[in-house]
Amino acid sequence: MTFPSSITHAQKLAAVRALGLDPILVKGVALDATEGVLVTVHVRDTRGRIIVQGKDQAAEATLVIPYATEPPARYQAGTYADPDATIFGK
C-alpha cells in the first residue's frame, strides 16, 4: 500500500465540503476508528462573525459526526476493514 506524500488545497476543500461543512470555519478534521469524524471548527456568533476569545484566538468547538450504525457491504468481513485482512499484517 502506498500513501500520498501530500494532498492539494482543492482536495482538502473537497473533503471538507463532502462532510457538508464550510471550509472557512474548519480548523481540523480527524477520523476516529470508533467515534466517527471529529471536526474542530471556529465558532460564530448570531451575526456570523467568528468569536474571538483572549488575545486574537478564535473560539473553537469539536463536533463528532458518528459513523452509520451498519457499515456498507464493502466493509464487511473479507475486505480491508476486516481485522484479519492483510492490511493489518496477518
N, CA, C and O atoms as a CHARMM CRD file, in Angstrom:
* protein
*
  360
    1    1 MET  N      0.85000  -1.16300   0.00000 PROA 1      0.00000
    2    1 MET  CA     0.00000   0.00000   0.00000 PROA 1      0.00000
    3    1 MET  C      0.90100   1.23300   0.00000 PROA 1      0.00000
    4    1 MET  O      1.88700   1.30000   0.73300 PROA 1      0.00000
    5    2 THR  N      0.55000   2.18200  -0.81600 PROA 2      0.00000
    6    2 THR  CA     1.29400   3.43500  -0.82700 PROA 2      0.00000
    7    2 THR  C      0.40200   4.55300  -0.31600 PROA 2      0.00000
    8    2 THR  O     -0.82000   4.51100  -0.46300 PROA 2      0.00000
    9    3 PHE  N      1.02100   5.54000   0.27800 PROA 3      0.00000
   10    3 PHE  CA     0.30500   6.68600   0.81000 PROA 3      0.00000
   11    3 PHE  C      0.73200   7.92600   0.05500 PROA 3      0.00000
   12    3 PHE  O      1.88900   8.03400  -0.35100 PROA 3      0.00000
   13    4 PRO  N     -0.17700   8.85900  -0.14100 PROA 4      0.00000
   14    4 PRO  CA     0.21200  10.08200  -0.85100 PROA 4      0.00000
   15    4 PRO  C      1.19800  10.89100  -0.00600 PROA 4      0.00000
   16    4 PRO  O      1.11800  10.89900   1.22200 PROA 4      0.00000
   17    5 SER  N      2.11600  11.56200  -0.67300 PROA 5      0.00000
   18    5 SER  CA     3.06700  12.40100   0.04700 PROA 5      0.00000
   19    5 SER  C      2.45000  13.74400   0.41800 PROA 5      0.00000
   20    5 SER  O      2.94100  14.43600   1.30900 PROA 5      0.00000
   21    6 SER  N      1.37700  14.10500  -0.26900 PROA 6      0.00000
   22    6 SER  CA     0.67300  15.35200   0.03900 PROA 6      0.00000
   23    6 SER  C     -0.69000  15.33600  -0.64200 PROA 6      0.00000
   24    6 SER  O     -0.96600  14.48900  -1.49200 PROA 6      0.00000
   25    7 ILE  N     -1.53300  16.28200  -0.25800 PROA 7      0.00000
   26    7 ILE  CA    -2.80200  16.48700  -0.95800 PROA 7      0.00000
   27    7 ILE  C     -2.85200  17.94600  -1.37900 PROA 7      0.00000
   28    7 ILE  O     -2.17600  18.79500  -0.79900 PROA 7      0.00000
   29    8 THR  N     -3.65000  18.22500  -2.38400 PROA 8      0.00000
   30    8 THR  CA    -3.77600  19.59700  -2.85400 PROA 8      0.00000
   31    8 THR  C     -4.79500  20.36000  -2.01600 PROA 8      0.00000
   32    8 THR  O     -5.59600  19.77200  -1.28900 PROA 8      0.00000
   33    9 HSD  N     -4.74400  21.65600  -2.13600 PROA 9      0.00000
   34    9 HSD  CA    -5.72000  22.51400  -1.45300 PROA 9      0.00000
   35    9 HSD  C     -7.12700  22.16600  -1.93900 PROA 9      0.00000
   36    9 HSD  O     -8.06500  22.12400  -1.14300 PROA 9      0.00000
   37   10 ALA  N     -7.27600  21.91900  -3.23300 PROA 10     0.00000
   38   10 ALA  CA    -8.58700  21.56400  -3.79200 PROA 10     0.00000
   39   10 ALA  C     -9.10800  20.25700  -3.20200 PROA 10     0.00000
   40   10 ALA  O    -10.30500  20.13100  -2.94600 PROA 10     0.00000
   41   11 GLN  N     -8.21400  19.27400  -2.98200 PROA 11     0.00000
   42   11 GLN  CA    -8.62500  18.00800  -2.37100 PROA 11     0.00000
   43   11 GLN  C     -9.07300  18.21300  -0.92800 PROA 11     0.00000
   44   11 GLN  O    -10.04600  17.60600  -0.48000 PROA 11     0.00000
   45   12 LYS  N     -8.36100  19.06700  -0.20600 PROA 12     0.00000
   46   12 LYS  CA    -8.74100  19.36400   1.17400 PROA 12     0.00000
   47   12 LYS  C    -10.12100  20.00100   1.21500 PROA 12     0.00000
   48   12 LYS  O    -10.96900  19.60900   2.01700 PROA 12     0.00000
   49   13 LEU  N    -10.34400  20.98700   0.34600 PROA 13     0.00000
   50   13 LEU  CA   -11.64500  21.65000   0.30100 PROA 13     0.00000
   51   13 LEU  C    -12.75200  20.66900  -0.06300 PROA 13     0.00000
   52   13 LEU  O    -13.83400  20.71300   0.52100 PROA 13     0.00000
   53   14 ALA  N    -12.49400  19.79400  -1.01100 PROA 14     0.00000
   54   14 ALA  CA   -13.49400  18.80500  -1.42400 PROA 14     0.00000
   55   14 ALA  C    -13.85200  17.86400  -0.27600 PROA 14     0.00000
   56   14 ALA  O    -15.02100  17.52100  -0.09600 PROA 14     0.00000
   57   15 ALA  N    -12.85400  17.44500   0.50000 PROA 15     0.00000
   58   15 ALA  CA   -13.11500  16.55000   1.63400 PROA 15     0.00000
   59   15 ALA  C    -13.98200  17.23400   2.68200 PROA 15     0.00000
   60   15 ALA  O    -14.92200  16.63000   3.19800 PROA 15     0.00000
   61   16 VAL  N    -13.67600  18.47900   2.99800 PROA 16     0.00000
   62   16 VAL  CA   -14.45000  19.22300   3.99700 PROA 16     0.00000
   63   16 VAL  C    -15.86600  19.46800   3.48700 PROA 16     0.00000
   64   16 VAL  O    -16.83300  19.32000   4.23500 PROA 16     0.00000
   65   17 ARG  N    -15.98900  19.83700   2.22800 PROA 17     0.00000
   66   17 ARG  CA   -17.32000  20.07800   1.64800 PROA 17     0.00000
   67   17 ARG  C    -18.13500  18.79500   1.56000 PROA 17     0.00000
   68   17 ARG  O    -19.36000  18.83600   1.67200 PROA 17     0.00000
   69   18 ALA  N    -17.47300  17.64900   1.36100 PROA 18     0.00000
   70   18 ALA  CA   -18.17300  16.36400   1.31000 PROA 18     0.00000
   71   18 ALA  C    -18.85800  16.06100   2.63800 PROA 18     0.00000
   72   18 ALA  O    -19.84300  15.32400   2.68100 PROA 18     0.00000
   73   19 LEU  N    -18.32900  16.63400   3.72700 PROA 19     0.00000
   74   19 LEU  CA   -18.95100  16.47800   5.04600 PROA 19     0.00000
   75   19 LEU  C    -20.05200  17.50400   5.27800 PROA 19     0.00000
   76   19 LEU  O    -20.70300  17.49700   6.32200 PROA 19     0.00000
   77   20 GLY  N    -20.26100  18.39500   4.29500 PROA 20     0.00000
   78   20 GLY  CA   -21.29700  19.41500   4.41500 PROA 20     0.00000
   79   20 GLY  C    -20.88300  20.59300   5.27100 PROA 20     0.00000
   80   20 GLY  O    -21.73300  21.29100   5.82300 PROA 20     0.00000
   81   21 LEU  N    -19.56900  20.82400   5.39000 PROA 21     0.00000
   82   21 LEU  CA   -19.06200  21.88400   6.25600 PROA 21     0.00000
   83   21 LEU  C    -18.50600  23.05200   5.45500 PROA 21     0.00000
   84   21 LEU  O    -18.09600  22.89000   4.30600 PROA 21     0.00000
   85   22 ASP  N    -18.49600  24.21500   6.06100 PROA 22     0.00000
   86   22 ASP  CA   -17.92100  25.41100   5.46400 PROA 22     0.00000
   87   22 ASP  C    -16.41200  25.39600   5.71700 PROA 22     0.00000
   88   22 ASP  O    -15.98600  25.49200   6.86800 PROA 22     0.00000
   89   23 PRO  N    -15.60100  25.27900   4.67300 PROA 23     0.00000
   90   23 PRO  CA   -14.14600  25.19700   4.86400 PROA 23     0.00000
   91   23 PRO  C    -13.55300  26.37600   5.63100 PROA 23     0.00000
   92   23 PRO  O    -12.51600  26.22700   6.27800 PROA 23     0.00000
   93   24 ILE  N    -14.19000  27.54100   5.57000 PROA 24     0.00000
   94   24 ILE  CA   -13.66300  28.71900   6.27300 PROA 24     0.00000
   95   24 ILE  C    -13.68200  28.50600   7.78300 PROA 24     0.00000
   96   24 ILE  O    -12.83200  29.03300   8.50100 PROA 24     0.00000
   97   25 LEU  N    -14.65600  27.73100   8.26400 PROA 25     0.00000
   98   25 LEU  CA   -14.80100  27.52600   9.70100 PROA 25     0.00000
   99   25 LEU  C    -14.01600  26.33700  10.23400 PROA 25     0.00000
  100   25 LEU  O    -13.81300  26.22900  11.44400 PROA 25     0.00000
  101   26 VAL  N    -13.57300  25.44800   9.36300 PROA 26     0.00000
  102   26 VAL  CA   -12.93300  24.20900   9.80400 PROA 26     0.00000
  103   26 VAL  C    -11.46000  24.43300  10.10700 PROA 26     0.00000
  104   26 VAL  O    -10.69500  24.91100   9.26900 PROA 26     0.00000
  105   27 LYS  N    -11.08400  24.07400  11.32800 PROA 27     0.00000
  106   27 LYS  CA    -9.67800  24.14200  11.72800 PROA 27     0.00000
  107   27 LYS  C     -9.00500  22.78800  11.54700 PROA 27     0.00000
  108   27 LYS  O     -7.84200  22.72300  11.15100 PROA 27     0.00000
  109   28 GLY  N     -9.72500  21.71100  11.83100 PROA 28     0.00000
  110   28 GLY  CA    -9.13300  20.38800  11.71600 PROA 28     0.00000
  111   28 GLY  C    -10.16900  19.29800  11.57500 PROA 28     0.00000
  112   28 GLY  O    -11.30900  19.44700  12.01600 PROA 28     0.00000
  113   29 VAL  N     -9.76500  18.19200  10.95300 PROA 29     0.00000
  114   29 VAL  CA   -10.61800  17.01700  10.76600 PROA 29     0.00000
  115   29 VAL  C     -9.80000  15.78400  11.11200 PROA 29     0.00000
  116   29 VAL  O     -8.64100  15.66200  10.71700 PROA 29     0.00000
  117   30 ALA  N    -10.41700  14.86700  11.85800 PROA 30     0.00000
  118   30 ALA  CA    -9.74700  13.61200  12.20000 PROA 30     0.00000
  119   30 ALA  C    -10.76000  12.47600  12.12100 PROA 30     0.00000
  120   30 ALA  O    -11.93900  12.65700  12.42300 PROA 30     0.00000
  121   31 LEU  N    -10.28800  11.31600  11.71500 PROA 31     0.00000
  122   31 LEU  CA   -11.12800  10.12500  11.69600 PROA 31     0.00000
  123   31 LEU  C    -10.75800   9.26700  12.89400 PROA 31     0.00000
  124   31 LEU  O     -9.60600   8.85900  13.04200 PROA 31     0.00000
  125   32 ASP  N    -11.72300   8.99800  13.73700 PROA 32     0.00000
  126   32 ASP  CA   -11.50600   8.13200  14.89800 PROA 32     0.00000
  127   32 ASP  C    -12.08400   6.76400  14.56400 PROA 32     0.00000
  128   32 ASP  O    -13.19700   6.67100  14.04700 PROA 32     0.00000
  129   33 ALA  N    -11.34600   5.71600  14.85200 PROA 33     0.00000
  130   33 ALA  CA   -11.76600   4.36400  14.48700 PROA 33     0.00000
  131   33 ALA  C    -13.10900   3.96100  15.08300 PROA 33     0.00000
  132   33 ALA  O    -13.83500   3.17300  14.47700 PROA 33     0.00000
  133   34 THR  N    -13.45100   4.47900  16.24700 PROA 34     0.00000
  134   34 THR  CA   -14.69800   4.07800  16.88600 PROA 34     0.00000
  135   34 THR  C    -15.73300   5.20300  16.97300 PROA 34     0.00000
  136   34 THR  O    -16.93300   4.93900  16.89100 PROA 34     0.00000
  137   35 GLU  N    -15.29500   6.42600  17.13300 PROA 35     0.00000
  138   35 GLU  CA   -16.21700   7.53700  17.35000 PROA 35     0.00000
  139   35 GLU  C    -16.85200   8.07500  16.07100 PROA 35     0.00000
  140   35 GLU  O    -18.04400   8.38000  16.04900 PROA 35     0.00000
  141   36 GLY  N    -16.06800   8.19100  15.02200 PROA 36     0.00000
  142   36 GLY  CA   -16.55000   8.79200  13.78300 PROA 36     0.00000
  143   36 GLY  C    -15.59900   9.88600  13.34200 PROA 36     0.00000
  144   36 GLY  O    -14.39200   9.79700  13.56900 PROA 36     0.00000
  145   37 VAL  N    -16.13600  10.91300  12.71600 PROA 37     0.00000
  146   37 VAL  CA   -15.32800  12.02800  12.24000 PROA 37     0.00000
  147   37 VAL  C    -15.36400  13.12400  13.29900 PROA 37     0.00000
  148   37 VAL  O    -16.43700  13.55500  13.72100 PROA 37     0.00000
  149   38 LEU  N    -14.18400  13.57200  13.72600 PROA 38     0.00000
  150   38 LEU  CA   -14.07900  14.65600  14.70100 PROA 38     0.00000
  151   38 LEU  C    -13.66000  15.91300  13.94600 PROA 38     0.00000
  152   38 LEU  O    -12.63700  15.92300  13.26300 PROA 38     0.00000
  153   39 VAL  N    -14.44800  16.96000  14.07200 PROA 39     0.00000
  154   39 VAL  CA   -14.18400  18.19500  13.34800 PROA 39     0.00000
  155   39 VAL  C    -14.04200  19.33500  14.34500 PROA 39     0.00000
  156   39 VAL  O    -14.92600  19.55500  15.17300 PROA 39     0.00000
  157   40 THR  N    -12.93500  20.05600  14.26800 PROA 40     0.00000
  158   40 THR  CA   -12.74700  21.24600  15.08500 PROA 40     0.00000
  159   40 THR  C    -13.09000  22.44800  14.22600 PROA 40     0.00000
  160   40 THR  O    -12.52300  22.64500  13.15100 PROA 40     0.00000
  161   41 VAL  N    -14.02900  23.25000  14.71600 PROA 41     0.00000
  162   41 VAL  CA   -14.49300  24.41400  13.95000 PROA 41     0.00000
  163   41 VAL  C    -14.34000  25.69400  14.76400 PROA 41     0.00000
  164   41 VAL  O    -14.31500  25.67100  15.99500 PROA 41     0.00000
  165   42 HSD  N    -14.24000  26.79800  14.05300 PROA 42     0.00000
  166   42 HSD  CA   -14.28200  28.10900  14.69000 PROA 42     0.00000
  167   42 HSD  C    -15.75100  28.44300  14.93200 PROA 42     0.00000
  168   42 HSD  O    -16.59400  28.19400  14.07100 PROA 42     0.00000
  169   43 VAL  N    -16.05800  29.00200  16.09200 PROA 43     0.00000
  170   43 VAL  CA   -17.43900  29.29800  16.48300 PROA 43     0.00000
  171   43 VAL  C    -17.82100  30.69300  16.01300 PROA 43     0.00000
  172   43 VAL  O    -17.04600  31.63900  16.14900 PROA 43     0.00000
  173   44 ARG  N    -19.02200  30.81200  15.45700 PROA 44     0.00000
  174   44 ARG  CA   -19.54400  32.10300  15.00300 PROA 44     0.00000
  175   44 ARG  C    -20.63600  32.59100  15.95600 PROA 44     0.00000
  176   44 ARG  O    -21.30700  31.80100  16.62000 PROA 44     0.00000
  177   45 ASP  N    -20.79500  33.91900  16.00200 PROA 45     0.00000
  178   45 ASP  CA   -21.89300  34.48800  16.78700 PROA 45     0.00000
  179   45 ASP  C    -23.15100  34.54100  15.92300 PROA 45     0.00000
  180   45 ASP  O    -23.14100  34.07300  14.78500 PROA 45     0.00000
  181   46 THR  N    -24.23300  35.10600  16.45800 PROA 46     0.00000
  182   46 THR  CA   -25.50600  35.13800  15.73900 PROA 46     0.00000
  183   46 THR  C    -25.45500  35.99400  14.47800 PROA 46     0.00000
  184   46 THR  O    -26.31400  35.86200  13.60600 PROA 46     0.00000
  185   47 ARG  N    -24.46400  36.86200  14.37700 PROA 47     0.00000
  186   47 ARG  CA   -24.29500  37.67600  13.16100 PROA 47     0.00000
  187   47 ARG  C    -23.35000  37.02900  12.15100 PROA 47     0.00000
  188   47 ARG  O    -23.09500  37.59400  11.08800 PROA 47     0.00000
  189   48 GLY  N    -22.83500  35.85500  12.47800 PROA 48     0.00000
  190   48 GLY  CA   -21.96000  35.14700  11.55900 PROA 48     0.00000
  191   48 GLY  C    -20.48600  35.46700  11.70500 PROA 48     0.00000
  192   48 GLY  O    -19.67100  35.00000  10.90900 PROA 48     0.00000
  193   49 ARG  N    -20.13200  36.25000  12.69900 PROA 49     0.00000
  194   49 ARG  CA   -18.72500  36.60700  12.91800 PROA 49     0.00000
  195   49 ARG  C    -18.05300  35.54400  13.77800 PROA 49     0.00000
  196   49 ARG  O    -18.66200  35.00500  14.70100 PROA 49     0.00000
  197   50 ILE  N    -16.79300  35.24800  13.46800 PROA 50     0.00000
  198   50 ILE  CA   -16.03700  34.29600  14.27200 PROA 50     0.00000
  199   50 ILE  C    -15.77600  34.92600  15.63800 PROA 50     0.00000
  200   50 ILE  O    -15.29300  36.05500  15.72700 PROA 50     0.00000
  201   51 ILE  N    -16.09500  34.19400  16.69200 PROA 51     0.00000
  202   51 ILE  CA   -15.91700  34.68300  18.06000 PROA 51     0.00000
  203   51 ILE  C    -14.44200  34.59700  18.43400 PROA 51     0.00000
  204   51 ILE  O    -13.79500  33.57000  18.23300 PROA 51     0.00000
  205   52 VAL  N    -13.92300  35.69600  18.98100 PROA 52     0.00000
  206   52 VAL  CA   -12.53100  35.74400  19.41600 PROA 52     0.00000
  207   52 VAL  C    -12.52000  35.77500  20.93400 PROA 52     0.00000
  208   52 VAL  O    -13.27200  36.51800  21.56300 PROA 52     0.00000
  209   53 GLN  N    -11.64600  34.94700  21.51300 PROA 53     0.00000
  210   53 GLN  CA   -11.50200  34.92200  22.96500 PROA 53     0.00000
  211   53 GLN  C    -10.03400  35.16900  23.29200 PROA 53     0.00000
  212   53 GLN  O     -9.14500  34.78600  22.53200 PROA 53     0.00000
  213   54 GLY  N     -9.79700  35.79800  24.40500 PROA 54     0.00000
  214   54 GLY  CA    -8.41300  36.08500  24.76400 PROA 54     0.00000
  215   54 GLY  C     -7.77500  37.03500  23.77200 PROA 54     0.00000
  216   54 GLY  O     -8.43700  37.93100  23.24700 PROA 54     0.00000
  217   55 LYS  N     -6.50400  36.84400  23.51600 PROA 55     0.00000
  218   55 LYS  CA    -5.79100  37.72200  22.59800 PROA 55     0.00000
  219   55 LYS  C     -5.75200  37.09700  21.20100 PROA 55     0.00000
  220   55 LYS  O     -4.89900  36.25900  20.90600 PROA 55     0.00000
  221   56 ASP  N     -6.67000  37.51200  20.36500 PROA 56     0.00000
  222   56 ASP  CA    -6.71300  37.08900  18.96200 PROA 56     0.00000
  223   56 ASP  C     -6.78500  35.57400  18.76200 PROA 56     0.00000
  224   56 ASP  O     -6.20000  35.05200  17.81300 PROA 56     0.00000
  225   57 GLN  N     -7.48300  34.87400  19.63100 PROA 57     0.00000
  226   57 GLN  CA    -7.65400  33.43800  19.46600 PROA 57     0.00000
  227   57 GLN  C     -9.12400  33.13200  19.21300 PROA 57     0.00000
  228   57 GLN  O     -9.98500  33.48300  20.02000 PROA 57     0.00000
  229   58 ALA  N     -9.40600  32.48000  18.09800 PROA 58     0.00000
  230   58 ALA  CA   -10.78000  32.14500  17.75000 PROA 58     0.00000
  231   58 ALA  C    -11.31600  31.06800  18.69600 PROA 58     0.00000
  232   58 ALA  O    -10.61900  30.11200  19.03400 PROA 58     0.00000
  233   59 ALA  N    -12.56700  31.24900  19.11200 PROA 59     0.00000
  234   59 ALA  CA   -13.22400  30.22400  19.92600 PROA 59     0.00000
  235   59 ALA  C    -13.44400  28.99100  19.05200 PROA 59     0.00000
  236   59 ALA  O    -13.76800  29.10800  17.87000 PROA 59     0.00000
  237   60 GLU  N    -13.26700  27.81700  19.64000 PROA 60     0.00000
  238   60 GLU  CA   -13.38300  26.57200  18.89500 PROA 60     0.00000
  239   60 GLU  C    -14.35700  25.61200  19.56800 PROA 60     0.00000
  240   60 GLU  O    -14.60300  25.68400  20.77200 PROA 60     0.00000
  241   61 ALA  N    -14.89900  24.71700  18.75800 PROA 61     0.00000
  242   61 ALA  CA   -15.74500  23.63900  19.25200 PROA 61     0.00000
  243   61 ALA  C    -15.39000  22.38400  18.46300 PROA 61     0.00000
  244   61 ALA  O    -15.01300  22.46600  17.29400 PROA 61     0.00000
  245   62 THR  N    -15.50800  21.23400  19.09700 PROA 62     0.00000
  246   62 THR  CA   -15.26300  19.97400  18.40400 PROA 62     0.00000
  247   62 THR  C    -16.59600  19.27000  18.19700 PROA 62     0.00000
  248   62 THR  O    -17.34300  19.03100  19.14700 PROA 62     0.00000
  249   63 LEU  N    -16.87800  18.94500  16.95600 PROA 63     0.00000
  250   63 LEU  CA   -18.09800  18.23800  16.59300 PROA 63     0.00000
  251   63 LEU  C    -17.75100  16.78400  16.33200 PROA 63     0.00000
  252   63 LEU  O    -16.67800  16.48000  15.81100 PROA 63     0.00000
  253   64 VAL  N    -18.65300  15.88900  16.69100 PROA 64     0.00000
  254   64 VAL  CA   -18.47100  14.46900  16.40000 PROA 64     0.00000
  255   64 VAL  C    -19.57100  14.05100  15.44100 PROA 64     0.00000
  256   64 VAL  O    -20.75800  14.14600  15.75300 PROA 64     0.00000
  257   65 ILE  N    -19.16000  13.58700  14.27400 PROA 65     0.00000
  258   65 ILE  CA   -20.11000  13.06600  13.28900 PROA 65     0.00000
  259   65 ILE  C    -19.97200  11.54500  13.35700 PROA 65     0.00000
  260   65 ILE  O    -19.00300  10.98900  12.84000 PROA 65     0.00000
  261   66 PRO  N    -20.93400  10.86700  13.99100 PROA 66     0.00000
  262   66 PRO  CA   -20.78400   9.41700  14.19900 PROA 66     0.00000
  263   66 PRO  C    -20.91500   8.63500  12.89800 PROA 66     0.00000
  264   66 PRO  O    -21.52700   9.08500  11.92900 PROA 66     0.00000
  265   67 TYR  N    -20.32000   7.45100  12.91500 PROA 67     0.00000
  266   67 TYR  CA   -20.47100   6.54500  11.78600 PROA 67     0.00000
  267   67 TYR  C    -21.89500   6.01000  11.78200 PROA 67     0.00000
  268   67 TYR  O    -22.55500   5.96000  12.82100 PROA 67     0.00000
  269   68 ALA  N    -22.36200   5.61200  10.60400 PROA 68     0.00000
  270   68 ALA  CA   -23.67200   4.97100  10.49800 PROA 68     0.00000
  271   68 ALA  C    -23.63700   3.67500  11.31500 PROA 68     0.00000
  272   68 ALA  O    -22.56400   3.11500  11.54300 PROA 68     0.00000
  273   69 THR  N    -24.79000   3.20500  11.74900 PROA 69     0.00000
  274   69 THR  CA   -24.83000   2.01500  12.59900 PROA 69     0.00000
  275   69 THR  C    -24.36400   0.76600  11.87000 PROA 69     0.00000
  276   69 THR  O    -23.75700  -0.10800  12.48900 PROA 69     0.00000
  277   70 GLU  N    -24.62300   0.65500  10.60000 PROA 70     0.00000
  278   70 GLU  CA   -24.19900  -0.51200   9.82900 PROA 70     0.00000
  279   70 GLU  C    -23.24100  -0.06500   8.73300 PROA 70     0.00000
  280   70 GLU  O    -23.57300   0.82100   7.94500 PROA 70     0.00000
  281   71 PRO  N    -22.05400  -0.66800   8.67400 PROA 71     0.00000
  282   71 PRO  CA   -21.12600  -0.29600   7.61000 PROA 71     0.00000
  283   71 PRO  C    -21.62900  -0.78000   6.25600 PROA 71     0.00000
  284   71 PRO  O    -22.34800  -1.77600   6.18500 PROA 71     0.00000
  285   72 PRO  N    -21.26000  -0.08800   5.17800 PROA 72     0.00000
  286   72 PRO  CA   -21.63800  -0.56300   3.84600 PROA 72     0.00000
  287   72 PRO  C    -21.09600  -1.97100   3.60800 PROA 72     0.00000
  288   72 PRO  O    -20.13500  -2.38500   4.25700 PROA 72     0.00000
  289   73 ALA  N    -21.70000  -2.69800   2.69200 PROA 73     0.00000
  290   73 ALA  CA   -21.32000  -4.08600   2.42500 PROA 73     0.00000
  291   73 ALA  C    -19.84500  -4.23600   2.09100 PROA 73     0.00000
  292   73 ALA  O    -19.23900  -5.24600   2.45000 PROA 73     0.00000
  293   74 ARG  N    -19.25100  -3.25900   1.41300 PROA 74     0.00000
  294   74 ARG  CA   -17.84200  -3.39900   1.01600 PROA 74     0.00000
  295   74 ARG  C    -16.90600  -3.40300   2.22000 PROA 74     0.00000
  296   74 ARG  O    -15.73400  -3.75300   2.07900 PROA 74     0.00000
  297   75 TYR  N    -17.39600  -3.02100   3.40300 PROA 75     0.00000
  298   75 TYR  CA   -16.56200  -3.02200   4.60100 PROA 75     0.00000
  299   75 TYR  C    -16.78500  -4.25200   5.47300 PROA 75     0.00000
  300   75 TYR  O    -16.25500  -4.33400   6.58100 PROA 75     0.00000
  301   76 GLN  N    -17.55400  -5.19100   4.98400 PROA 76     0.00000
  302   76 GLN  CA   -17.82700  -6.40500   5.75300 PROA 76     0.00000
  303   76 GLN  C    -16.61800  -7.33500   5.71900 PROA 76     0.00000
  304   76 GLN  O    -15.62400  -7.04300   5.05500 PROA 76     0.00000
  305   77 ALA  N    -16.70200  -8.43400   6.42200 PROA 77     0.00000
  306   77 ALA  CA   -15.59700  -9.40500   6.52700 PROA 77     0.00000
  307   77 ALA  C    -15.04800  -9.77100   5.15100 PROA 77     0.00000
  308   77 ALA  O    -15.79000  -9.90600   4.17900 PROA 77     0.00000
  309   78 GLY  N    -13.72700  -9.92600   5.10100 PROA 78     0.00000
  310   78 GLY  CA   -13.06900 -10.31500   3.86700 PROA 78     0.00000
  311   78 GLY  C    -12.51700  -9.13600   3.08300 PROA 78     0.00000
  312   78 GLY  O    -11.92300  -9.32700   2.02200 PROA 78     0.00000
  313   79 THR  N    -12.69900  -7.92700   3.58200 PROA 79     0.00000
  314   79 THR  CA   -12.17200  -6.74700   2.91200 PROA 79     0.00000
  315   79 THR  C    -11.11300  -6.11400   3.79600 PROA 79     0.00000
  316   79 THR  O    -10.77100  -6.64900   4.85100 PROA 79     0.00000
  317   80 TYR  N    -10.60000  -4.98200   3.36300 PROA 80     0.00000
  318   80 TYR  CA    -9.53000  -4.32900   4.11100 PROA 80     0.00000
  319   80 TYR  C     -9.95200  -3.84300   5.48500 PROA 80     0.00000
  320   80 TYR  O     -9.08800  -3.51700   6.29900 PROA 80     0.00000
  321   81 ALA  N    -11.25000  -3.77900   5.77900 PROA 81     0.00000
  322   81 ALA  CA   -11.69500  -3.36900   7.10800 PROA 81     0.00000
  323   81 ALA  C    -11.76700  -4.55600   8.07100 PROA 81     0.00000
  324   81 ALA  O    -11.96600  -4.37200   9.27200 PROA 81     0.00000
  325   82 ASP  N    -11.60700  -5.75700   7.55000 PROA 82     0.00000
  326   82 ASP  CA   -11.63100  -6.96400   8.35800 PROA 82     0.00000
  327   82 ASP  C    -10.33800  -7.02900   9.18100 PROA 82     0.00000
  328   82 ASP  O     -9.25700  -6.93200   8.59900 PROA 82     0.00000
  329   83 PRO  N    -10.40400  -7.18800  10.50500 PROA 83     0.00000
  330   83 PRO  CA    -9.19400  -7.24700  11.32000 PROA 83     0.00000
  331   83 PRO  C     -8.23400  -8.36300  10.89300 PROA 83     0.00000
  332   83 PRO  O     -7.04500  -8.29900  11.20700 PROA 83     0.00000
  333   84 ASP  N     -8.72300  -9.37200  10.19000 PROA 84     0.00000
  334   84 ASP  CA    -7.86700 -10.44900   9.72700 PROA 84     0.00000
  335   84 ASP  C     -7.31200 -10.20700   8.33300 PROA 84     0.00000
  336   84 ASP  O     -6.59300 -11.05100   7.79700 PROA 84     0.00000
  337   85 ALA  N     -7.63700  -9.06300   7.74000 PROA 85     0.00000
  338   85 ALA  CA    -7.15700  -8.75200   6.39100 PROA 85     0.00000
  339   85 ALA  C     -5.66700  -8.42600   6.41500 PROA 85     0.00000
  340   85 ALA  O     -5.11100  -8.10100   7.46400 PROA 85     0.00000
  341   86 THR  N     -5.03300  -8.51400   5.26300 PROA 86     0.00000
  342   86 THR  CA    -3.59600  -8.33300   5.18500 PROA 86     0.00000
  343   86 THR  C     -3.13400  -6.92900   5.52900 PROA 86     0.00000
  344   86 THR  O     -1.96600  -6.75400   5.87400 PROA 86     0.00000
  345   87 ILE  N     -3.98600  -5.92700   5.45500 PROA 87     0.00000
  346   87 ILE  CA    -3.57300  -4.57100   5.81100 PROA 87     0.00000
  347   87 ILE  C     -3.08400  -4.50500   7.26100 PROA 87     0.00000
  348   87 ILE  O     -2.27200  -3.64800   7.61000 PROA 87     0.00000
  349   88 PHE  N     -3.58400  -5.41400   8.09800 PROA 88     0.00000
  350   88 PHE  CA    -3.19700  -5.42100   9.50000 PROA 88     0.00000
  351   88 PHE  C     -2.03500  -6.37000   9.75200 PROA 88     0.00000
  352   88 PHE  O     -1.68200  -6.62900  10.90200 PROA 88     0.00000
  353   89 GLY  N     -1.43800  -6.89000   8.68100 PROA 89     0.00000
  354   89 GLY  CA    -0.24400  -7.69800   8.80800 PROA 89     0.00000
  355   89 GLY  C     -0.47700  -9.15500   9.19100 PROA 89     0.00000
  356   89 GLY  O      0.45000  -9.82500   9.64600 PROA 89     0.00000
  357   90 LYS  N     -1.67000  -9.64600   9.02100 PROA 90     0.00000
  358   90 LYS  CA    -1.95200 -11.05300   9.37600 PROA 90     0.00000
  359   90 LYS  C     -2.04400 -11.88900   8.12400 PROA 90     0.00000
  360   90 LYS  O     -2.27400 -13.09600   8.20300 PROA 90     0.00000
